[in-house]
Amino acid sequence: MYNNDVGRICNFRIMRFAEVLFLHAEACLETGDNANAMKDINRIRVRAGLPEKQLGSQDEIMKELQNQKNVGVCR
């Protein structure tokens, strides 16, 4: 990764696609767009082999988002 004489001039940032979807879902929730937040959460769930969920309230969706983040970190 750092094959140069100067050191770390090539600093690559690596982020999981699921984390990008989590960030987008959280932004959707903050702006009141619950439908798109659930789309992102369900996209992550389907990629992980889990069934889709249908949640309505912003609090329920935020709890599910936090739960999915915790489950993803523990893997």
N, C-alpha and C positions, 0 to 999 in steps of 0.2 A: 504494500500500500504506500509506503514512504520510501521509494527507491530514488532518492536524490541526495546530493551532498549537503544541501542547505537545511535539511530537517523536514519539518512538517508543513510544507507550503501547500500540499494537496490534502486539505482537511475535508474528507467526505462525510456527509451527514446521511445516516441511514434511518429510515422511518418505515415501520410496517404500514401496509395499506389500510389495515383495520384501524390503526391510530388516526389516520387521515379521516376515515369515515366517522370515528368517534368525535373528532374535533368538529366536523361538519354537523353532526347530529346535535352536539351541544350548542353550536351557534344557532341552529334552527330552533332549538328549544328556547334560547334566550330571546329570539325575535318572535316567538309565538307560532312558529311553523311546525306544529306537532306532526303533521302528516309526513313531511319530508324527514323529520327526525326518526320516525318509525321506519321509514323506507331504508335509511342508513343502518339502523339497528338490525332490521330483518335481513339486510344484505350480509351483514357480518354473521348473523346466526346461520343463514343458509350456507355460507362458505365454510362454517364450522360443522355442518351436518346436523344442525338443530332446526326444529320447526319454527315457522314464523309465529310471532305474537301480535295480537291486536290490543293495544292499550289506548285509552282515551285521554286521560288527564295528564297535564304537564308534570305533576308530581310522580305519577306512576311511571311515566316514560323516563324521567330523570333517575328514579330508583333503578329501573332496568338498565339504563345506560351505565350507571355506577357499578351495578352488579356485573355487567358484561366486561367492563374494564378490569375489575378485580379478578374475574375468572381468567381473562386473557393474560394478566400479569403472573398468575399462579401456574400457568402451564409451562 
